[in-house]
Amino acid sequence: MGKTWLIIGSFRGLGPAIAEAVLEAGNDLVATVRRTVHAVFAGRANVVNGPLQYG
């Protein structure tokens, strides 16, 4: 069973590199970005645009 990772700030810097490694290892990924989804997620993720819903 794989792990589920949460990466906050996955648009630039170390975020995309870590996200890519997580996906390549076959793990699940929950990632947040403030801008359009980075190419590392293209075709490999369910994307939800908009603010997080609480409650």
Helices and strands as residue ranges (DSSP letters): E 4-8, H 14-24, E 28-32, G 39-41
